Amino acid sequence: MDIQAVGKVLLIVGIGLALVGGFLMLLARLPFFSQLGNLPGDIRVEGQGFSCIVPIVSMILLSIVLTILVNVIVRLINRP
């Protein structure tokens, strides 16, 4: 792989990361997404100079939503 191909790959990855970052910034303004990590059932342990957050319920909810979304997209793509 030559240096020009590596440069193109890095440029594409960088643009993709910038787009994902912008999308996440827009999602953070929605009330539902700003509550992720603060739902009942999410574990938060804070001590002196230490904090640990385990968003169990948020990840389960996000997993369910993404599973439904991916299934809908796959069914739309595989339509005869």
N, CA, C and O atoms as a GROMACS GRO file, in nm:
protein
  320
    1MET      N    1   0.086  -0.117   0.000
    1MET     CA    2   0.000   0.000   0.000
    1MET      C    3   0.090   0.123   0.000
    1MET      O    4   0.180   0.137   0.084
    2ASP      N    5   0.066   0.211  -0.093
    2ASP     CA    6   0.150   0.330  -0.102
    2ASP      C    7   0.100   0.441  -0.011
    2ASP      O    8  -0.010   0.432   0.044
    3ILE      N    9   0.178   0.544   0.004
    3ILE     CA   10   0.148   0.653   0.097
    3ILE      C   11   0.024   0.731   0.053
    3ILE      O   12  -0.048   0.786   0.137
    4GLN      N   13  -0.001   0.738  -0.077
    4GLN     CA   14  -0.118   0.810  -0.127
    4GLN      C   15  -0.247   0.739  -0.085
    4GLN      O   16  -0.344   0.804  -0.049
    5ALA      N   17  -0.248   0.608  -0.090
    5ALA     CA   18  -0.366   0.531  -0.050
    5ALA      C   19  -0.391   0.547   0.100
    5ALA      O   20  -0.506   0.559   0.143
    6VAL      N   21  -0.284   0.546   0.179
    6VAL     CA   22  -0.298   0.566   0.324
    6VAL      C   23  -0.355   0.705   0.351
    6VAL      O   24  -0.440   0.720   0.439
    7GLY      N   25  -0.310   0.805   0.277
    7GLY     CA   26  -0.361   0.941   0.294
    7GLY      C   27  -0.510   0.950   0.263
    7GLY      O   28  -0.584   1.018   0.334
    8LYS      N   29  -0.553   0.882   0.157
    8LYS     CA   30  -0.696   0.882   0.122
    8LYS      C   31  -0.779   0.815   0.230
    8LYS      O   32  -0.886   0.864   0.266
    9VAL      N   33  -0.730   0.703   0.282
    9VAL     CA   34  -0.803   0.632   0.387
    9VAL      C   35  -0.815   0.720   0.511
    9VAL      O   36  -0.922   0.728   0.571
   10LEU      N   37  -0.706   0.784   0.551
   10LEU     CA   38  -0.709   0.871   0.668
   10LEU      C   39  -0.803   0.989   0.648
   10LEU      O   40  -0.872   1.030   0.742
   11LEU      N   41  -0.808   1.044   0.528
   11LEU     CA   42  -0.897   1.154   0.498
   11LEU      C   43  -1.043   1.111   0.507
   11LEU      O   44  -1.126   1.183   0.563
   12ILE      N   45  -1.074   0.995   0.453
   12ILE     CA   46  -1.211   0.944   0.458
   12ILE      C   47  -1.252   0.913   0.601
   12ILE      O   48  -1.364   0.946   0.642
   13VAL      N   49  -1.164   0.852   0.678
   13VAL     CA   50  -1.193   0.821   0.819
   13VAL      C   51  -1.214   0.951   0.898
   13VAL      O   52  -1.303   0.959   0.982
   14GLY      N   53  -1.132   1.051   0.872
   14GLY     CA   54  -1.144   1.179   0.942
   14GLY      C   55  -1.276   1.248   0.911
   14GLY      O   56  -1.341   1.300   1.002
   15ILE      N   57  -1.315   1.248   0.785
   15ILE     CA   58  -1.443   1.309   0.748
   15ILE      C   59  -1.558   1.231   0.810
   15ILE      O   60  -1.655   1.291   0.856
   16GLY      N   61  -1.547   1.099   0.811
   16GLY     CA   62  -1.651   1.017   0.873
   16GLY      C   63  -1.664   1.045   1.022
   16GLY      O   64  -1.775   1.055   1.074
   17LEU      N   65  -1.551   1.058   1.090
   17LEU     CA   66  -1.554   1.089   1.234
   17LEU      C   67  -1.613   1.228   1.260
   17LEU      O   68  -1.686   1.247   1.357
   18ALA      N   69  -1.582   1.323   1.174
   18ALA     CA   70  -1.638   1.458   1.189
   18ALA      C   71  -1.789   1.456   1.171
   18ALA      O   72  -1.862   1.524   1.243
   19LEU      N   73  -1.838   1.378   1.074
   19LEU     CA   74  -1.983   1.367   1.053
   19LEU      C   75  -2.053   1.300   1.171
   19LEU      O   76  -2.159   1.344   1.215
   20VAL      N   77  -1.992   1.194   1.222
   20VAL     CA   78  -2.050   1.126   1.339
   20VAL      C   79  -2.051   1.219   1.460
   20VAL      O   80  -2.148   1.222   1.535
   21GLY      N   81  -1.943   1.293   1.480
   21GLY     CA   82  -1.936   1.388   1.590
   21GLY      C   83  -2.042   1.497   1.580
   21GLY      O   84  -2.105   1.532   1.680
   22GLY      N   85  -2.062   1.550   1.460
   22GLY     CA   86  -2.166   1.651   1.439
   22GLY      C   87  -2.304   1.594   1.464
   22GLY      O   88  -2.390   1.661   1.523
   23PHE      N   89  -2.328   1.471   1.420
   23PHE     CA   90  -2.457   1.406   1.443
   23PHE      C   91  -2.481   1.385   1.592
   23PHE      O   92  -2.593   1.406   1.639
   24LEU      N   93  -2.378   1.344   1.666
   24LEU     CA   94  -2.393   1.324   1.810
   24LEU      C   95  -2.418   1.457   1.882
   24LEU      O   96  -2.492   1.461   1.980
   25MET      N   97  -2.356   1.564   1.834
   25MET     CA   98  -2.380   1.695   1.895
   25MET      C   99  -2.525   1.738   1.874
   25MET      O  100  -2.585   1.799   1.963
   26LEU      N  101  -2.582   1.707   1.758
   26LEU     CA  102  -2.722   1.739   1.733
   26LEU      C  103  -2.814   1.652   1.819
   26LEU      O  104  -2.915   1.701   1.870
   27LEU      N  105  -2.780   1.525   1.834
   27LEU     CA  106  -2.862   1.436   1.916
   27LEU      C  107  -2.860   1.477   2.063
   27LEU      O  108  -2.958   1.456   2.134
   28ALA      N  109  -2.750   1.534   2.109
   28ALA     CA  110  -2.739   1.574   2.249
   28ALA      C  111  -2.837   1.684   2.285
   28ALA      O  112  -2.868   1.703   2.402
   29ARG      N  113  -2.886   1.756   2.186
   29ARG     CA  114  -2.982   1.863   2.212
   29ARG      C  115  -3.124   1.811   2.233
   29ARG      O  116  -3.209   1.883   2.286
   30LEU      N  117  -3.149   1.687   2.192
   30LEU     CA  118  -3.281   1.628   2.212
   30LEU      C  119  -3.296   1.584   2.358
   30LEU      O  120  -3.202   1.532   2.417
   31PRO      N  121  -3.414   1.606   2.416
   31PRO     CA  122  -3.432   1.575   2.559
   31PRO      C  123  -3.409   1.428   2.594
   31PRO      O  124  -3.353   1.398   2.699
   32PHE      N  125  -3.450   1.337   2.506
   32PHE     CA  126  -3.435   1.194   2.537
   32PHE      C  127  -3.289   1.154   2.546
   32PHE      O  128  -3.249   1.083   2.639
   33PHE      N  129  -3.208   1.199   2.450
   33PHE     CA  130  -3.068   1.157   2.446
   33PHE      C  131  -2.985   1.221   2.556
   33PHE      O  132  -2.882   1.166   2.594
   34SER      N  133  -3.027   1.335   2.607
   34SER     CA  134  -2.950   1.397   2.715
   34SER      C  135  -2.971   1.323   2.847
   34SER      O  136  -2.892   1.342   2.941
   35GLN      N  137  -3.075   1.240   2.856
   35GLN     CA  138  -3.102   1.164   2.978
   35GLN      C  139  -3.027   1.030   2.982
   35GLN      O  140  -3.022   0.965   3.087
   36LEU      N  141  -2.970   0.988   2.869
   36LEU     CA  142  -2.897   0.861   2.870
   36LEU      C  143  -2.780   0.869   2.967
   36LEU      O  144  -2.704   0.965   2.966
   37GLY      N  145  -2.768   0.769   3.050
   37GLY     CA  146  -2.666   0.768   3.152
   37GLY      C  147  -2.718   0.815   3.287
   37GLY      O  148  -2.651   0.797   3.389
   38ASN      N  149  -2.837   0.874   3.288
   38ASN     CA  150  -2.898   0.921   3.413
   38ASN      C  151  -3.031   0.853   3.440
   38ASN      O  152  -3.109   0.902   3.523
   39LEU      N  153  -3.059   0.743   3.373
   39LEU     CA  154  -3.185   0.672   3.392
   39LEU      C  155  -3.182   0.591   3.521
   39LEU      O  156  -3.074   0.554   3.569
   40PRO      N  157  -3.300   0.562   3.577
   40PRO     CA  158  -3.303   0.472   3.694
   40PRO      C  159  -3.248   0.335   3.654
   40PRO      O  160  -3.288   0.280   3.552
   41GLY      N  161  -3.160   0.281   3.732
   41GLY     CA  162  -3.097   0.153   3.702
   41GLY      C  163  -2.955   0.168   3.653
   41GLY      O  164  -2.880   0.070   3.650
   42ASP      N  165  -2.915   0.289   3.615
   42ASP     CA  166  -2.777   0.314   3.580
   42ASP      C  167  -2.696   0.329   3.709
   42ASP      O  168  -2.737   0.400   3.801
   43ILE      N  169  -2.583   0.262   3.715
   43ILE     CA  170  -2.503   0.261   3.837
   43ILE      C  171  -2.398   0.372   3.830
   43ILE      O  172  -2.325   0.385   3.732
   44ARG      N  173  -2.394   0.450   3.935
   44ARG     CA  174  -2.296   0.560   3.944
   44ARG      C  175  -2.232   0.554   4.083
   44ARG      O  176  -2.300   0.565   4.185
   45VAL      N  177  -2.101   0.536   4.084
   45VAL     CA  178  -2.026   0.532   4.209
   45VAL      C  179  -1.926   0.647   4.205
   45VAL      O  180  -1.842   0.655   4.114
   46GLU      N  181  -1.934   0.735   4.303
   46GLU     CA  182  -1.843   0.848   4.309
   46GLU      C  183  -1.776   0.851   4.445
   46GLU      O  184  -1.840   0.835   4.548
   47GLY      N  185  -1.648   0.872   4.442
   47GLY     CA  186  -1.571   0.882   4.565
   47GLY      C  187  -1.476   1.000   4.554
   47GLY      O  188  -1.485   1.081   4.462
   48GLN      N  189  -1.386   1.008   4.648
   48GLN     CA  190  -1.289   1.118   4.649
   48GLN      C  191  -1.187   1.094   4.538
   48GLN      O  192  -1.104   1.004   4.548
   49GLY      N  193  -1.193   1.175   4.434
   49GLY     CA  194  -1.102   1.162   4.321
   49GLY      C  195  -1.130   1.041   4.234
   49GLY      O  196  -1.042   0.996   4.159
   50PHE      N  197  -1.250   0.986   4.241
   50PHE     CA  198  -1.284   0.864   4.168
   50PHE      C  199  -1.430   0.867   4.129
   50PHE      O  200  -1.516   0.903   4.210
   51SER      N  201  -1.460   0.830   4.007
   51SER     CA  202  -1.599   0.814   3.966
   51SER      C  203  -1.606   0.700   3.866
   51SER      O  204  -1.518   0.683   3.781
   52CYS      N  205  -1.713   0.622   3.876
   52CYS     CA  206  -1.735   0.509   3.787
   52CYS      C  207  -1.883   0.508   3.750
   52CYS      O  208  -1.969   0.504   3.838
   53ILE      N  209  -1.911   0.512   3.620
   53ILE     CA  210  -2.048   0.512   3.573
   53ILE      C  211  -2.070   0.389   3.487
   53ILE      O  212  -1.995   0.365   3.392
   54VAL      N  213  -2.172   0.309   3.520
   54VAL     CA  214  -2.207   0.189   3.444
   54VAL      C  215  -2.352   0.205   3.399
   54VAL      O  216  -2.444   0.174   3.475
   55PRO      N  217  -2.374   0.254   3.277
   55PRO     CA  218  -2.510   0.283   3.231
   55PRO      C  219  -2.582   0.159   3.178
   55PRO      O  220  -2.604   0.147   3.057
   56ILE      N  221  -2.619   0.067   3.266
   56ILE     CA  222  -2.678  -0.060   3.226
   56ILE      C  223  -2.812  -0.039   3.155
   56ILE      O  224  -2.830  -0.088   3.044
   57VAL      N  225  -2.904   0.032   3.216
   57VAL     CA  226  -3.037   0.052   3.158
   57VAL      C  227  -3.029   0.133   3.030
   57VAL      O  228  -3.101   0.105   2.934
   58SER      N  229  -2.944   0.232   3.027
   58SER     CA  230  -2.929   0.314   2.906
   58SER      C  231  -2.879   0.229   2.790
   58SER      O  232  -2.927   0.244   2.677
   59MET      N  233  -2.784   0.140   2.814
   59MET     CA  234  -2.731   0.057   2.708
   59MET      C  235  -2.833  -0.047   2.661
   59MET      O  236  -2.839  -0.078   2.542
   60ILE      N  237  -2.913  -0.100   2.753
   60ILE     CA  238  -3.019  -0.194   2.712
   60ILE      C  239  -3.121  -0.123   2.625
   60ILE      O  240  -3.162  -0.176   2.522
   61LEU      N  241  -3.162  -0.003   2.665
   61LEU     CA  242  -3.258   0.075   2.588
   61LEU      C  243  -3.202   0.112   2.451
   61LEU      O  244  -3.271   0.100   2.350
   62LEU      N  245  -3.077   0.154   2.447
   62LEU     CA  246  -3.012   0.190   2.321
   62LEU      C  247  -2.999   0.067   2.231
   62LEU      O  248  -3.016   0.077   2.110
   63SER      N  249  -2.969  -0.049   2.290
   63SER     CA  250  -2.957  -0.172   2.213
   63SER      C  251  -3.091  -0.211   2.150
   63SER      O  252  -3.094  -0.252   2.034
   64ILE      N  253  -3.199  -0.198   2.223
   64ILE     CA  254  -3.331  -0.230   2.170
   64ILE      C  255  -3.368  -0.137   2.055
   64ILE      O  256  -3.416  -0.183   1.951
   65VAL      N  257  -3.345  -0.008   2.073
   65VAL     CA  258  -3.378   0.090   1.968
   65VAL      C  259  -3.295   0.065   1.843
   65VAL      O  260  -3.349   0.068   1.732
   66LEU      N  261  -3.165   0.041   1.858
   66LEU     CA  262  -3.079   0.017   1.742
   66LEU      C  263  -3.113  -0.116   1.674
   66LEU      O  264  -3.103  -0.126   1.551
   67THR      N  265  -3.151  -0.218   1.750
   67THR     CA  266  -3.190  -0.345   1.690
   67THR      C  267  -3.314  -0.328   1.604
   67THR      O  268  -3.321  -0.381   1.493
   68ILE      N  269  -3.412  -0.255   1.654
   68ILE     CA  270  -3.534  -0.229   1.576
   68ILE      C  271  -3.500  -0.149   1.451
   68ILE      O  272  -3.549  -0.180   1.342
   69LEU      N  273  -3.418  -0.047   1.465
   69LEU     CA  274  -3.381   0.037   1.351
   69LEU      C  275  -3.307  -0.044   1.243
   69LEU      O  276  -3.338  -0.031   1.125
   70VAL      N  277  -3.212  -0.126   1.284
   70VAL     CA  278  -3.137  -0.206   1.187
   70VAL      C  279  -3.228  -0.308   1.121
   70VAL      O  280  -3.215  -0.332   1.000
   71ASN      N  281  -3.319  -0.369   1.195
   71ASN     CA  282  -3.412  -0.466   1.135
   71ASN      C  283  -3.503  -0.399   1.032
   71ASN      O  284  -3.528  -0.457   0.926
   72VAL      N  285  -3.551  -0.280   1.060
   72VAL     CA  286  -3.635  -0.208   0.964
   72VAL      C  287  -3.555  -0.175   0.838
   72VAL      O  288  -3.605  -0.192   0.727
   73ILE      N  289  -3.433  -0.129   0.854
   73ILE     CA  290  -3.350  -0.095   0.738
   73ILE      C  291  -3.320  -0.218   0.654
   73ILE      O  292  -3.328  -0.213   0.532
   74VAL      N  293  -3.285  -0.330   0.718
   74VAL     CA  294  -3.255  -0.454   0.645
   74VAL      C  295  -3.379  -0.504   0.572
   74VAL      O  296  -3.368  -0.550   0.458
   75ARG      N  297  -3.494  -0.495   0.634
   75ARG     CA  298  -3.617  -0.540   0.567
   75ARG      C  299  -3.653  -0.452   0.448
   75ARG      O  300  -3.705  -0.500   0.348
   76LEU      N  301  -3.625  -0.321   0.459
   76LEU     CA  302  -3.651  -0.232   0.346
   76LEU      C  303  -3.554  -0.258   0.231
   76LEU      O  304  -3.593  -0.248   0.115
   77ILE      N  305  -3.431  -0.291   0.263
   77ILE     CA  306  -3.331  -0.318   0.158
   77ILE      C  307  -3.359  -0.451   0.089
   77ILE      O  308  -3.343  -0.462  -0.032
   78ASN      N  309  -3.401  -0.552   0.165
   78ASN     CA  310  -3.423  -0.686   0.108
   78ASN      C  311  -3.563  -0.708   0.055
   78ASN      O  312  -3.603  -0.823   0.033
   79ARG      N  313  -3.637  -0.603   0.032
   79ARG     CA  314  -3.772  -0.616  -0.022
   79ARG      C  315  -3.765  -0.664  -0.167
   79ARG      O  316  -3.681  -0.617  -0.244
   80PRO      N  317  -3.855  -0.758  -0.205
   80PRO     CA  318  -3.853  -0.806  -0.346
   80PRO      C  319  -3.909  -0.703  -0.443
   80PRO      O  320  -3.914  -0.728  -0.563
   0.00000   0.00000   0.00000
